[in-house]
């Protein structure tokens, strides 16, 4: 199943992230190597949110990532939320649905 992790970022995120970026990226790449984190990044214009896409059996994996992420623990993230995402199209779809054939 896929889950999206949404981060709301502090207004001065770009200025503050440098001190924690290596630790955050190490955590993200480790989750990727375990097959949990598929893709992640910040939204721009404005730089106020980030979205991380996970593949996991339950939201607990995603919640644990967020609770221990250096961006969260050091106050760069003002709030976060996890949403289950039913993916149906594309090569990464967890529950692919193809159109009916005539």
N, CA, C and O atoms as a GROMACS GRO file, in nm:
protein
  408
    1UNK      N    1   0.084  -0.118   0.000
    1UNK     CA    2   0.000   0.000   0.000
    1UNK      C    3   0.089   0.124   0.000
    1UNK      O    4   0.199   0.123   0.055
    2UNK      N    5   0.041   0.228  -0.061
    2UNK     CA    6   0.116   0.354  -0.062
    2UNK      C    7   0.060   0.452   0.041
    2UNK      O    8  -0.059   0.455   0.070
    3UNK      N    9   0.152   0.530   0.094
    3UNK     CA   10   0.117   0.636   0.189
    3UNK      C   11   0.192   0.762   0.150
    3UNK      O   12   0.305   0.756   0.103
    4UNK      N   13   0.127   0.876   0.168
    4UNK     CA   14   0.192   1.006   0.149
    4UNK      C   15   0.212   1.068   0.285
    4UNK      O   16   0.121   1.071   0.368
    5UNK      N   17   0.332   1.118   0.307
    5UNK     CA   18   0.365   1.193   0.428
    5UNK      C   19   0.378   1.339   0.386
    5UNK      O   20   0.459   1.373   0.300
    6UNK      N   21   0.296   1.424   0.447
    6UNK     CA   22   0.297   1.566   0.417
    6UNK      C   23   0.364   1.641   0.532
    6UNK      O   24   0.330   1.620   0.648
    7UNK      N   25   0.458   1.727   0.499
    7UNK     CA   26   0.523   1.814   0.596
    7UNK      C   27   0.482   1.958   0.568
    7UNK      O   28   0.486   2.002   0.454
    8UNK      N   29   0.444   2.031   0.672
    8UNK     CA   30   0.430   2.177   0.664
    8UNK      C   31   0.559   2.235   0.720
    8UNK      O   32   0.601   2.200   0.830
    9UNK      N   33   0.622   2.322   0.643
    9UNK     CA   34   0.755   2.371   0.676
    9UNK      C   35   0.753   2.511   0.735
    9UNK      O   36   0.664   2.591   0.706
   10UNK      N   37   0.852   2.541   0.819
   10UNK     CA   38   0.866   2.675   0.877
   10UNK      C   39   0.899   2.775   0.765
   10UNK      O   40   0.957   2.737   0.663
   11UNK      N   41   0.863   2.902   0.783
   11UNK     CA   42   0.888   3.001   0.678
   11UNK      C   43   1.036   3.015   0.639
   11UNK      O   44   1.066   3.044   0.523
   12UNK      N   45   1.128   2.995   0.734
   12UNK     CA   46   1.270   3.008   0.703
   12UNK      C   47   1.339   2.872   0.682
   12UNK      O   48   1.457   2.855   0.711
   13UNK      N   49   1.262   2.776   0.632
   13UNK     CA   50   1.311   2.641   0.608
   13UNK      C   51   1.439   2.638   0.524
   13UNK      O   52   1.536   2.571   0.560
   14UNK      N   53   1.440   2.710   0.414
   14UNK     CA   54   1.556   2.709   0.323
   14UNK      C   55   1.682   2.755   0.393
   14UNK      O   56   1.791   2.702   0.367
   15UNK      N   57   1.670   2.851   0.481
   15UNK     CA   58   1.787   2.903   0.553
   15UNK      C   59   1.833   2.809   0.664
   15UNK      O   60   1.952   2.805   0.696
   16UNK      N   61   1.741   2.734   0.724
   16UNK     CA   62   1.773   2.651   0.840
   16UNK      C   63   1.806   2.506   0.809
   16UNK      O   64   1.867   2.438   0.892
   17UNK      N   65   1.768   2.456   0.692
   17UNK     CA   66   1.780   2.313   0.667
   17UNK      C   67   1.923   2.264   0.655
   17UNK      O   68   1.950   2.146   0.679
   18UNK      N   69   2.016   2.350   0.619
   18UNK     CA   70   2.154   2.308   0.597
   18UNK      C   71   2.214   2.232   0.713
   18UNK      O   72   2.287   2.134   0.692
   19UNK      N   73   2.186   2.274   0.834
   19UNK     CA   74   2.244   2.211   0.953
   19UNK      C   75   2.194   2.067   0.973
   19UNK      O   76   2.260   1.988   1.040
   20UNK      N   77   2.079   2.034   0.915
   20UNK     CA   78   2.017   1.903   0.939
   20UNK      C   79   2.000   1.821   0.811
   20UNK      O   80   1.951   1.708   0.815
   21UNK      N   81   2.041   1.878   0.699
   21UNK     CA   82   2.012   1.815   0.570
   21UNK      C   83   2.081   1.679   0.554
   21UNK      O   84   2.017   1.584   0.508
   22UNK      N   85   2.208   1.669   0.589
   22UNK     CA   86   2.277   1.540   0.573
   22UNK      C   87   2.211   1.430   0.657
   22UNK      O   88   2.195   1.318   0.609
   23UNK      N   89   2.173   1.462   0.779
   23UNK     CA   90   2.109   1.362   0.865
   23UNK      C   91   1.971   1.324   0.809
   23UNK      O   92   1.935   1.206   0.809
   24UNK      N   93   1.896   1.422   0.762
   24UNK     CA   94   1.765   1.395   0.701
   24UNK      C   95   1.781   1.308   0.577
   24UNK      O   96   1.709   1.209   0.560
   25UNK      N   97   1.876   1.344   0.489
   25UNK     CA   98   1.896   1.268   0.366
   25UNK      C   99   1.948   1.127   0.394
   25UNK      O  100   1.910   1.033   0.323
   26UNK      N  101   2.031   1.110   0.495
   26UNK     CA  102   2.078   0.976   0.532
   26UNK      C  103   1.961   0.889   0.575
   26UNK      O  104   1.952   0.772   0.538
   27UNK      N  105   1.871   0.946   0.653
   27UNK     CA  106   1.752   0.874   0.697
   27UNK      C  107   1.662   0.840   0.578
   27UNK      O  108   1.610   0.729   0.569
   28UNK      N  109   1.645   0.935   0.487
   28UNK     CA  110   1.560   0.913   0.370
   28UNK      C  111   1.618   0.805   0.280
   28UNK      O  112   1.545   0.715   0.236
   29UNK      N  113   1.748   0.812   0.251
   29UNK     CA  114   1.809   0.712   0.164
   29UNK      C  115   1.810   0.573   0.228
   29UNK      O  116   1.799   0.473   0.158
   30UNK      N  117   1.825   0.566   0.360
   30UNK     CA  118   1.818   0.437   0.428
   30UNK      C  119   1.677   0.377   0.414
   30UNK      O  120   1.662   0.257   0.391
   31UNK      N  121   1.574   0.461   0.427
   31UNK     CA  122   1.436   0.414   0.409
   31UNK      C  123   1.414   0.370   0.265
   31UNK      O  124   1.341   0.274   0.239
   32UNK      N  125   1.475   0.440   0.171
   32UNK     CA  126   1.466   0.402   0.030
   32UNK      C  127   1.531   0.266   0.007
   32UNK      O  128   1.475   0.182  -0.062
   33UNK      N  129   1.647   0.245   0.064
   33UNK     CA  130   1.718   0.118   0.048
   33UNK      C  131   1.641   0.001   0.107
   33UNK      O  132   1.655  -0.113   0.062
   34UNK      N  133   1.558   0.027   0.210
   34UNK     CA  134   1.473  -0.077   0.268
   34UNK      C  135   1.346  -0.099   0.186
   34UNK      O  136   1.267  -0.189   0.216
   35UNK      N  137   1.325  -0.017   0.082
   35UNK     CA  138   1.206  -0.029  -0.001
   35UNK      C  139   1.085   0.044   0.054
   35UNK      O  140   0.974   0.027   0.004
   36UNK      N  141   1.104   0.127   0.157
   36UNK     CA  142   0.992   0.199   0.218
   36UNK      C  143   0.965   0.333   0.151
   36UNK      O  144   0.853   0.361   0.110
   37UNK      N  145   1.066   0.415   0.139
   37UNK     CA  146   1.052   0.548   0.079
   37UNK      C  147   1.077   0.537  -0.071
   37UNK      O  148   1.184   0.495  -0.114
   38UNK      N  149   0.978   0.576  -0.150
   38UNK     CA  150   0.991   0.565  -0.296
   38UNK      C  151   1.046   0.692  -0.358
   38UNK      O  152   1.132   0.687  -0.445
   39UNK      N  153   0.996   0.806  -0.313
   39UNK     CA  154   1.039   0.935  -0.367
   39UNK      C  155   0.997   1.043  -0.267
   39UNK      O  156   0.897   1.029  -0.196
   40UNK      N  157   1.075   1.152  -0.262
   40UNK     CA  158   1.044   1.257  -0.166
   40UNK      C  159   1.104   1.388  -0.213
   40UNK      O  160   1.201   1.390  -0.288
   41UNK      N  161   1.046   1.498  -0.167
   41UNK     CA  162   1.101   1.628  -0.197
   41UNK      C  163   1.010   1.740  -0.151
   41UNK      O  164   0.895   1.718  -0.114
   42UNK      N  165   1.065   1.860  -0.156
   42UNK     CA  166   0.990   1.978  -0.114
   42UNK      C  167   0.914   2.036  -0.232
   42UNK      O  168   0.960   2.029  -0.346
   43UNK      N  169   0.798   2.093  -0.204
   43UNK     CA  170   0.722   2.167  -0.304
   43UNK      C  171   0.779   2.309  -0.310
   43UNK      O  172   0.825   2.362  -0.209
   44UNK      N  173   0.776   2.369  -0.427
   44UNK     CA  174   0.833   2.502  -0.442
   44UNK      C  175   0.729   2.602  -0.491
   44UNK      O  176   0.621   2.565  -0.537
   45UNK      N  177   0.765   2.728  -0.478
   45UNK     CA  178   0.682   2.840  -0.522
   45UNK      C  179   0.540   2.835  -0.467
   45UNK      O  180   0.445   2.827  -0.545
   46UNK      N  181   0.523   2.841  -0.338
   46UNK     CA  182   0.622   2.869  -0.234
   46UNK      C  183   0.683   2.742  -0.176
   46UNK      O  184   0.627   2.633  -0.188
   47UNK      N  185   0.798   2.758  -0.112
   47UNK     CA  186   0.868   2.648  -0.045
   47UNK      C  187   0.809   2.636   0.096
   47UNK      O  188   0.867   2.683   0.194
   48UNK      N  189   0.692   2.572   0.104
   48UNK     CA  190   0.620   2.567   0.231
   48UNK      C  191   0.578   2.427   0.273
   48UNK      O  192   0.533   2.408   0.386
   49UNK      N  193   0.592   2.329   0.184
   49UNK     CA  194   0.551   2.193   0.215
   49UNK      C  195   0.647   2.095   0.149
   49UNK      O  196   0.719   2.129   0.056
   50UNK      N  197   0.646   1.972   0.200
   50UNK     CA  198   0.719   1.862   0.138
   50UNK      C  199   0.626   1.740   0.134
   50UNK      O  200   0.535   1.727   0.215
   51UNK      N  201   0.652   1.653   0.039
   51UNK     CA  202   0.571   1.531   0.023
   51UNK      C  203   0.667   1.414   0.007
   51UNK      O  204   0.761   1.419  -0.072
   52UNK      N  205   0.640   1.308   0.083
   52UNK     CA  206   0.721   1.187   0.078
   52UNK      C  207   0.628   1.070   0.051
   52UNK      O  208   0.527   1.054   0.120
   53UNK      N  209   0.660   0.988  -0.048
   53UNK     CA  210   0.577   0.874  -0.085
   53UNK      C  211   0.642   0.745  -0.036
   53UNK      O  212   0.758   0.716  -0.064
   54UNK      N  213   0.563   0.668   0.039
   54UNK     CA  214   0.610   0.543   0.098
   54UNK      C  215   0.531   0.424   0.046
   54UNK      O  216   0.416   0.436   0.004
   55UNK      N  217   0.595   0.309   0.050
   55UNK     CA  218   0.529   0.181   0.028
   55UNK      C  219   0.547   0.101   0.156
   55UNK      O  220   0.660   0.072   0.196
   56UNK      N  221   0.436   0.066   0.220
   56UNK     CA  222   0.443  -0.004   0.349
   56UNK      C  223   0.313  -0.079   0.374
   56UNK      O  224   0.212  -0.055   0.308
   57UNK      N  225   0.318  -0.171   0.470
   57UNK     CA  226   0.199  -0.247   0.505
   57UNK      C  227   0.104  -0.169   0.596
   57UNK      O  228  -0.015  -0.199   0.602
   58UNK      N  229   0.158  -0.068   0.665
   58UNK     CA  230   0.074   0.011   0.754
   58UNK      C  231   0.133   0.151   0.768
   58UNK      O  232   0.250   0.173   0.734
   59UNK      N  233   0.054   0.246   0.816
   59UNK     CA  234   0.106   0.382   0.835
   59UNK      C  235   0.211   0.392   0.946
   59UNK      O  236   0.278   0.494   0.956
   60UNK      N  237   0.225   0.289   1.028
   60UNK     CA  238   0.320   0.294   1.139
   60UNK      C  239   0.463   0.320   1.092
   60UNK      O  240   0.538   0.393   1.158
   61UNK      N  241   0.501   0.262   0.979
   61UNK     CA  242   0.636   0.282   0.924
   61UNK      C  243   0.656   0.430   0.891
   61UNK      O  244   0.761   0.487   0.922
   62UNK      N  245   0.558   0.491   0.830
   62UNK     CA  246   0.566   0.631   0.789
   62UNK      C  247   0.565   0.723   0.912
   62UNK      O  248   0.641   0.819   0.918
   63UNK      N  249   0.480   0.692   1.007
   63UNK     CA  250   0.472   0.773   1.130
   63UNK      C  251   0.603   0.770   1.207
   63UNK      O  252   0.647   0.872   1.260
   64UNK      N  253   0.666   0.653   1.213
   64UNK     CA  254   0.795   0.642   1.283
   64UNK      C  255   0.902   0.722   1.210
   64UNK      O  256   0.986   0.786   1.274
   65UNK      N  257   0.901   0.719   1.076
   65UNK     CA  258   0.994   0.800   1.001
   65UNK      C  259   0.978   0.947   1.039
   65UNK      O  260   1.076   1.015   1.070
   66UNK      N  261   0.855   0.996   1.037
   66UNK     CA  262   0.830   1.137   1.067
   66UNK      C  263   0.871   1.173   1.210
   66UNK      O  264   0.936   1.275   1.232
   67UNK      N  265   0.833   1.091   1.306
   67UNK     CA  266   0.863   1.122   1.447
   67UNK      C  267   1.013   1.135   1.472
   67UNK      O  268   1.054   1.209   1.562
   68UNK      N  269   1.095   1.063   1.394
   68UNK     CA  270   1.239   1.061   1.420
   68UNK      C  271   1.320   1.136   1.314
   68UNK      O  272   1.443   1.136   1.318
   69UNK      N  273   1.253   1.200   1.220
   69UNK     CA  274   1.322   1.275   1.115
   69UNK      C  275   1.387   1.400   1.175
   69UNK      O  276   1.321   1.474   1.248
   70UNK      N  277   1.516   1.424   1.148
   70UNK     CA  278   1.582   1.543   1.201
   70UNK      C  279   1.512   1.675   1.165
   70UNK      O  280   1.520   1.771   1.241
   71UNK      N  281   1.446   1.680   1.052
   71UNK     CA  282   1.372   1.802   1.018
   71UNK      C  283   1.256   1.823   1.116
   71UNK      O  284   1.225   1.936   1.152
   72UNK      N  285   1.194   1.715   1.158
   72UNK     CA  286   1.083   1.725   1.255
   72UNK      C  287   1.137   1.753   1.394
   72UNK      O  288   1.090   1.844   1.461
   73UNK      N  289   1.235   1.674   1.437
   73UNK     CA  290   1.284   1.687   1.575
   73UNK      C  291   1.356   1.819   1.600
   73UNK      O  292   1.370   1.861   1.715
   74UNK      N  293   1.402   1.886   1.493
   74UNK     CA  294   1.470   2.014   1.508
   74UNK      C  295   1.385   2.134   1.469
   74UNK      O  296   1.436   2.244   1.452
   75UNK      N  297   1.255   2.112   1.454
   75UNK     CA  298   1.161   2.222   1.438
   75UNK      C  299   1.149   2.282   1.299
   75UNK      O  300   1.093   2.391   1.286
   76UNK      N  301   1.198   2.216   1.194
   76UNK     CA  302   1.180   2.268   1.059
   76UNK      C  303   1.042   2.234   1.003
   76UNK      O  304   0.995   2.295   0.908
   77UNK      N  305   0.978   2.135   1.063
   77UNK     CA  306   0.844   2.093   1.024
   77UNK      C  307   0.748   2.137   1.134
   77UNK      O  308   0.764   2.099   1.250
   78UNK      N  309   0.649   2.217   1.097
   78UNK     CA  310   0.553   2.267   1.196
   78UNK      C  311   0.444   2.166   1.225
   78UNK      O  312   0.391   2.161   1.336
   79UNK      N  313   0.409   2.084   1.125
   79UNK     CA  314   0.312   1.976   1.145
   79UNK      C  315   0.330   1.876   1.031
   79UNK      O  316   0.384   1.908   0.925
   80UNK      N  317   0.284   1.755   1.056
   80UNK     CA  318   0.290   1.652   0.953
   80UNK      C  319   0.167   1.563   0.961
   80UNK      O  320   0.103   1.554   1.065
   81UNK      N  321   0.135   1.499   0.848
   81UNK     CA  322   0.021   1.408   0.844
   81UNK      C  323   0.051   1.297   0.743
   81UNK      O  324   0.129   1.315   0.650
   82UNK      N  325  -0.014   1.184   0.765
   82UNK     CA  326   0.002   1.067   0.679
   82UNK      C  327  -0.134   1.034   0.620
   82UNK      O  328  -0.235   1.032   0.690
   83UNK      N  329  -0.136   1.009   0.489
   83UNK     CA  330  -0.260   0.970   0.421
   83UNK      C  331  -0.234   0.844   0.339
   83UNK      O  332  -0.134   0.836   0.268
   84UNK      N  333  -0.323   0.748   0.350
   84UNK     CA  334  -0.319   0.631   0.262
   84UNK      C  335  -0.353   0.679   0.121
   84UNK      O  336  -0.437   0.766   0.103
   85UNK      N  337  -0.286   0.621   0.022
   85UNK     CA  338  -0.306   0.663  -0.116
   85UNK      C  339  -0.328   0.538  -0.201
   85UNK      O  340  -0.240   0.454  -0.214
   86UNK      N  341  -0.445   0.527  -0.258
   86UNK     CA  342  -0.478   0.416  -0.344
   86UNK      C  343  -0.426   0.447  -0.484
   86UNK      O  344  -0.484   0.528  -0.557
   87UNK      N  345  -0.316   0.384  -0.521
   87UNK     CA  346  -0.255   0.408  -0.652
   87UNK      C  347  -0.302   0.300  -0.749
   87UNK      O  348  -0.292   0.181  -0.720
   88UNK      N  349  -0.354   0.344  -0.865
   88UNK     CA  350  -0.416   0.249  -0.958
   88UNK      C  351  -0.357   0.250  -1.098
   88UNK      O  352  -0.384   0.159  -1.176
   89UNK      N  353  -0.277   0.350  -1.132
   89UNK     CA  354  -0.221   0.357  -1.267
   89UNK      C  355  -0.072   0.386  -1.260
   89UNK      O  356  -0.025   0.458  -1.173
   90UNK      N  357   0.002   0.328  -1.353
   90UNK     CA  358   0.146   0.348  -1.358
   90UNK      C  359   0.221   0.226  -1.310
   90UNK      O  360   0.165   0.136  -1.247
   91UNK      N  361   0.350   0.224  -1.340
   91UNK     CA  362   0.430   0.106  -1.307
   91UNK      C  363   0.449   0.087  -1.157
   91UNK      O  364   0.478  -0.024  -1.113
   92UNK      N  365   0.433   0.192  -1.078
   92UNK     CA  366   0.447   0.179  -0.934
   92UNK      C  367   0.314   0.156  -0.861
   92UNK      O  368   0.313   0.143  -0.739
   93UNK      N  369   0.204   0.152  -0.933
   93UNK     CA  370   0.073   0.138  -0.870
   93UNK      C  371   0.068   0.014  -0.780
   93UNK      O  372   0.108  -0.095  -0.820
   94UNK      N  373   0.020   0.033  -0.658
   94UNK     CA  374   0.009  -0.078  -0.563
   94UNK      C  375  -0.109  -0.168  -0.596
   94UNK      O  376  -0.105  -0.288  -0.572
   95UNK      N  377  -0.215  -0.109  -0.652
   95UNK     CA  378  -0.334  -0.185  -0.690
   95UNK      C  379  -0.372  -0.146  -0.833
   95UNK      O  380  -0.470  -0.073  -0.853
   96UNK      N  381  -0.297  -0.194  -0.932
   96UNK     CA  382  -0.322  -0.152  -1.070
   96UNK      C  383  -0.462  -0.189  -1.118
   96UNK      O  384  -0.511  -0.299  -1.093
   97UNK      N  385  -0.524  -0.096  -1.186
   97UNK     CA  386  -0.655  -0.118  -1.246
   97UNK      C  387  -0.643  -0.077  -1.393
   97UNK      O  388  -0.614   0.038  -1.425
   98UNK      N  389  -0.666  -0.172  -1.479
   98UNK     CA  390  -0.658  -0.145  -1.623
   98UNK      C  391  -0.799  -0.125  -1.677
   98UNK      O  392  -0.895  -0.178  -1.621
   99UNK      N  393  -0.813  -0.047  -1.785
   99UNK     CA  394  -0.946  -0.028  -1.842
   99UNK      C  395  -1.000  -0.160  -1.898
   99UNK      O  396  -0.924  -0.247  -1.941
  100UNK      N  397  -1.132  -0.172  -1.898
  100UNK     CA  398  -1.196  -0.291  -1.956
  100UNK      C  399  -1.168  -0.292  -2.106
  100UNK      O  400  -1.163  -0.187  -2.170
  101UNK      N  401  -1.150  -0.409  -2.158
  101UNK     CA  402  -1.125  -0.423  -2.302
  101UNK      C  403  -1.256  -0.462  -2.370
  101UNK      O  404  -1.329  -0.550  -2.322
  102UNK      N  405  -1.286  -0.397  -2.482
  102UNK     CA  406  -1.413  -0.430  -2.553
  102UNK      C  407  -1.412  -0.568  -2.612
  102UNK      O  408  -1.510  -0.610  -2.674
   0.00000   0.00000   0.00000
